[in-house]
């Protein structure tokens, strides 16, 4: 999905994408200068780790500060399922001196009604396997089509699946692990079933304190970064310096016009600095 972001965002940022043959994936740059170093760190997660709209995401900042190669294994929409399905990514993380695992969204895992694509945030209803949609649209349909009790059951099933898969991911990694909470909110929130926004909460959607505490037992340490510095983030054309419409009306009809040249969802550059500061301190130990 990095190439997808590059195609969409090319006027405002260059993600310096490069191929890493050992994982058979295209990774977010900048590429570590000493990519063949026997000691390296790995940071695995979703778009927040990838660093959409951020020139230097937290993995690169950590690498600069600690003076070690850091590989950014952030993929759009990825959750634990994605990494568990691709053994070469697990093997690469196991070769690291240490690994940071981002707390990803609960909507990144499947349930008895919805099959979630490994990455990219796409979902299909199991009884309509040919129709793919964004997870937000799928859960909107879920709220309309089923009664409250059934929706609760599906959400609770999804949360259990997320805990099981995040636990399995951490257990599959043999090097020291740091579980990273990186969000504008704290893990403590209550689900409200009157809308998709109330159901999801802020990123990481559907994830609660109890879920994080359960998963954190399987990591060597837990780092919590709650910050919203720099949001919303204005987006400017690299060549002209003028505001760039990254979210045009034909593709994003419901987005307010005032936010068509703004990032109000993904962590800002300032937020990545906050994450890197907290992680650097933790990883030094």
Secondary structure as a PSIPRED ss2 file (coil, helix, strand):
# PSIPRED VFORMAT (PSIPRED V4.0)

   1 X C   1.000  0.000  0.000
   2 X H   0.000  1.000  0.000
   3 X H   0.000  1.000  0.000
   4 X H   0.000  1.000  0.000
   5 X H   0.000  1.000  0.000
   6 X H   0.000  1.000  0.000
   7 X H   0.000  1.000  0.000
   8 X H   0.000  1.000  0.000
   9 X H   0.000  1.000  0.000
  10 X C   1.000  0.000  0.000
  11 X C   1.000  0.000  0.000
  12 X C   1.000  0.000  0.000
  13 X C   1.000  0.000  0.000
  14 X C   1.000  0.000  0.000
  15 X C   1.000  0.000  0.000
  16 X C   1.000  0.000  0.000
  17 X C   1.000  0.000  0.000
  18 X E   0.000  0.000  1.000
  19 X E   0.000  0.000  1.000
  20 X E   0.000  0.000  1.000
  21 X H   0.000  1.000  0.000
  22 X H   0.000  1.000  0.000
  23 X H   0.000  1.000  0.000
  24 X C   1.000  0.000  0.000
  25 X E   0.000  0.000  1.000
  26 X E   0.000  0.000  1.000
  27 X E   0.000  0.000  1.000
  28 X C   1.000  0.000  0.000
  29 X C   1.000  0.000  0.000
  30 X C   1.000  0.000  0.000
  31 X C   1.000  0.000  0.000
  32 X C   1.000  0.000  0.000
  33 X C   1.000  0.000  0.000
  34 X C   1.000  0.000  0.000
  35 X C   1.000  0.000  0.000
  36 X C   1.000  0.000  0.000
  37 X C   1.000  0.000  0.000
  38 X C   1.000  0.000  0.000
  39 X C   1.000  0.000  0.000
  40 X E   0.000  0.000  1.000
  41 X E   0.000  0.000  1.000
  42 X E   0.000  0.000  1.000
  43 X E   0.000  0.000  1.000
  44 X E   0.000  0.000  1.000
  45 X E   0.000  0.000  1.000
  46 X C   1.000  0.000  0.000
  47 X H   0.000  1.000  0.000
  48 X H   0.000  1.000  0.000
  49 X H   0.000  1.000  0.000
  50 X H   0.000  1.000  0.000
  51 X C   1.000  0.000  0.000
  52 X C   1.000  0.000  0.000
  53 X C   1.000  0.000  0.000
  54 X C   1.000  0.000  0.000
  55 X C   1.000  0.000  0.000
  56 X C   1.000  0.000  0.000
  57 X C   1.000  0.000  0.000
  58 X H   0.000  1.000  0.000
  59 X H   0.000  1.000  0.000
  60 X H   0.000  1.000  0.000
  61 X H   0.000  1.000  0.000
  62 X H   0.000  1.000  0.000
  63 X H   0.000  1.000  0.000
  64 X H   0.000  1.000  0.000
  65 X H   0.000  1.000  0.000
  66 X H   0.000  1.000  0.000
  67 X C   1.000  0.000  0.000
  68 X C   1.000  0.000  0.000
  69 X E   0.000  0.000  1.000
  70 X E   0.000  0.000  1.000
  71 X E   0.000  0.000  1.000
  72 X E   0.000  0.000  1.000
  73 X E   0.000  0.000  1.000
  74 X E   0.000  0.000  1.000
  75 X C   1.000  0.000  0.000
  76 X C   1.000  0.000  0.000
  77 X C   1.000  0.000  0.000
  78 X C   1.000  0.000  0.000
  79 X C   1.000  0.000  0.000
  80 X H   0.000  1.000  0.000
  81 X H   0.000  1.000  0.000
  82 X H   0.000  1.000  0.000
  83 X H   0.000  1.000  0.000
  84 X H   0.000  1.000  0.000
  85 X H   0.000  1.000  0.000
  86 X C   1.000  0.000  0.000
  87 X H   0.000  1.000  0.000
  88 X H   0.000  1.000  0.000
  89 X H   0.000  1.000  0.000
  90 X H   0.000  1.000  0.000
  91 X H   0.000  1.000  0.000
  92 X H   0.000  1.000  0.000
  93 X H   0.000  1.000  0.000
  94 X H   0.000  1.000  0.000
  95 X C   1.000  0.000  0.000
  96 X C   1.000  0.000  0.000
  97 X C   1.000  0.000  0.000
  98 X E   0.000  0.000  1.000
  99 X E   0.000  0.000  1.000
 100 X E   0.000  0.000  1.000
 101 X E   0.000  0.000  1.000
 102 X E   0.000  0.000  1.000
 103 X C   1.000  0.000  0.000
 104 X C   1.000  0.000  0.000
 105 X C   1.000  0.000  0.000
 106 X H   0.000  1.000  0.000
 107 X H   0.000  1.000  0.000
 108 X H   0.000  1.000  0.000
 109 X C   1.000  0.000  0.000
 110 X C   1.000  0.000  0.000
 111 X C   1.000  0.000  0.000
 112 X C   1.000  0.000  0.000
 113 X C   1.000  0.000  0.000
 114 X E   0.000  0.000  1.000
 115 X E   0.000  0.000  1.000
 116 X E   0.000  0.000  1.000
 117 X C   1.000  0.000  0.000
 118 X C   1.000  0.000  0.000
 119 X C   1.000  0.000  0.000
 120 X C   1.000  0.000  0.000
 121 X C   1.000  0.000  0.000
 122 X E   0.000  0.000  1.000
 123 X E   0.000  0.000  1.000
 124 X E   0.000  0.000  1.000
 125 X E   0.000  0.000  1.000
 126 X C   1.000  0.000  0.000
 127 X C   1.000  0.000  0.000
 128 X C   1.000  0.000  0.000
 129 X C   1.000  0.000  0.000
 130 X C   1.000  0.000  0.000
 131 X C   1.000  0.000  0.000
 132 X C   1.000  0.000  0.000
 133 X E   0.000  0.000  1.000
 134 X E   0.000  0.000  1.000
 135 X H   0.000  1.000  0.000
 136 X H   0.000  1.000  0.000
 137 X H   0.000  1.000  0.000
 138 X H   0.000  1.000  0.000
 139 X H   0.000  1.000  0.000
 140 X H   0.000  1.000  0.000
 141 X H   0.000  1.000  0.000
 142 X H   0.000  1.000  0.000
 143 X H   0.000  1.000  0.000
 144 X H   0.000  1.000  0.000
 145 X H   0.000  1.000  0.000
 146 X C   1.000  0.000  0.000
 147 X C   1.000  0.000  0.000
 148 X H   0.000  1.000  0.000
 149 X H   0.000  1.000  0.000
 150 X H   0.000  1.000  0.000
 151 X H   0.000  1.000  0.000
 152 X H   0.000  1.000  0.000
 153 X H   0.000  1.000  0.000
 154 X H   0.000  1.000  0.000
 155 X H   0.000  1.000  0.000
 156 X H   0.000  1.000  0.000
 157 X H   0.000  1.000  0.000
 158 X H   0.000  1.000  0.000
 159 X H   0.000  1.000  0.000
 160 X H   0.000  1.000  0.000
 161 X H   0.000  1.000  0.000
 162 X H   0.000  1.000  0.000
 163 X H   0.000  1.000  0.000
 164 X H   0.000  1.000  0.000
 165 X H   0.000  1.000  0.000
 166 X H   0.000  1.000  0.000
 167 X H   0.000  1.000  0.000
 168 X H   0.000  1.000  0.000
 169 X H   0.000  1.000  0.000
 170 X H   0.000  1.000  0.000
 171 X H   0.000  1.000  0.000
 172 X H   0.000  1.000  0.000
 173 X C   1.000  0.000  0.000
 174 X C   1.000  0.000  0.000
 175 X C   1.000  0.000  0.000
 176 X E   0.000  0.000  1.000
 177 X E   0.000  0.000  1.000
 178 X E   0.000  0.000  1.000
 179 X E   0.000  0.000  1.000
 180 X E   0.000  0.000  1.000
 181 X E   0.000  0.000  1.000
 182 X E   0.000  0.000  1.000
 183 X E   0.000  0.000  1.000
 184 X C   1.000  0.000  0.000
 185 X C   1.000  0.000  0.000
 186 X C   1.000  0.000  0.000
 187 X C   1.000  0.000  0.000
 188 X C   1.000  0.000  0.000
 189 X C   1.000  0.000  0.000
 190 X C   1.000  0.000  0.000
 191 X C   1.000  0.000  0.000
 192 X C   1.000  0.000  0.000
 193 X C   1.000  0.000  0.000
 194 X C   1.000  0.000  0.000
 195 X C   1.000  0.000  0.000
 196 X H   0.000  1.000  0.000
 197 X H   0.000  1.000  0.000
 198 X H   0.000  1.000  0.000
 199 X H   0.000  1.000  0.000
 200 X H   0.000  1.000  0.000
 201 X C   1.000  0.000  0.000
 202 X C   1.000  0.000  0.000
 203 X C   1.000  0.000  0.000
 204 X C   1.000  0.000  0.000
 205 X C   1.000  0.000  0.000
 206 X C   1.000  0.000  0.000
 207 X C   1.000  0.000  0.000
 208 X C   1.000  0.000  0.000
 209 X H   0.000  1.000  0.000
 210 X H   0.000  1.000  0.000
 211 X H   0.000  1.000  0.000
 212 X H   0.000  1.000  0.000
 213 X H   0.000  1.000  0.000
 214 X H   0.000  1.000  0.000
 215 X H   0.000  1.000  0.000
 216 X H   0.000  1.000  0.000
 217 X C   1.000  0.000  0.000
 218 X C   1.000  0.000  0.000
 219 X C   1.000  0.000  0.000
 220 X C   1.000  0.000  0.000
 221 X E   0.000  0.000  1.000
 222 X E   0.000  0.000  1.000
 223 X E   0.000  0.000  1.000
 224 X E   0.000  0.000  1.000
 225 X E   0.000  0.000  1.000
 226 X E   0.000  0.000  1.000
 227 X C   1.000  0.000  0.000
 228 X C   1.000  0.000  0.000
 229 X C   1.000  0.000  0.000
 230 X C   1.000  0.000  0.000
 231 X C   1.000  0.000  0.000
 232 X C   1.000  0.000  0.000
 233 X E   0.000  0.000  1.000
 234 X E   0.000  0.000  1.000
 235 X C   1.000  0.000  0.000
 236 X E   0.000  0.000  1.000
 237 X C   1.000  0.000  0.000
 238 X C   1.000  0.000  0.000
 239 X C   1.000  0.000  0.000
 240 X C   1.000  0.000  0.000
 241 X C   1.000  0.000  0.000
 242 X C   1.000  0.000  0.000
 243 X E   0.000  0.000  1.000
 244 X C   1.000  0.000  0.000
 245 X C   1.000  0.000  0.000
 246 X C   1.000  0.000  0.000
 247 X C   1.000  0.000  0.000
 248 X C   1.000  0.000  0.000
 249 X C   1.000  0.000  0.000
 250 X C   1.000  0.000  0.000
 251 X C   1.000  0.000  0.000
 252 X C   1.000  0.000  0.000
 253 X C   1.000  0.000  0.000
 254 X C   1.000  0.000  0.000
 255 X C   1.000  0.000  0.000
 256 X C   1.000  0.000  0.000
 257 X H   0.000  1.000  0.000
 258 X H   0.000  1.000  0.000
 259 X H   0.000  1.000  0.000
 260 X C   1.000  0.000  0.000
 261 X C   1.000  0.000  0.000
 262 X E   0.000  0.000  1.000
 263 X E   0.000  0.000  1.000
 264 X C   1.000  0.000  0.000
 265 X C   1.000  0.000  0.000
 266 X C   1.000  0.000  0.000
 267 X C   1.000  0.000  0.000
 268 X C   1.000  0.000  0.000
 269 X H   0.000  1.000  0.000
 270 X H   0.000  1.000  0.000
 271 X H   0.000  1.000  0.000
 272 X H   0.000  1.000  0.000
 273 X H   0.000  1.000  0.000
 274 X H   0.000  1.000  0.000
 275 X H   0.000  1.000  0.000
 276 X H   0.000  1.000  0.000
 277 X H   0.000  1.000  0.000
 278 X H   0.000  1.000  0.000
 279 X H   0.000  1.000  0.000
 280 X H   0.000  1.000  0.000
 281 X H   0.000  1.000  0.000
 282 X H   0.000  1.000  0.000
 283 X H   0.000  1.000  0.000
 284 X C   1.000  0.000  0.000
 285 X C   1.000  0.000  0.000
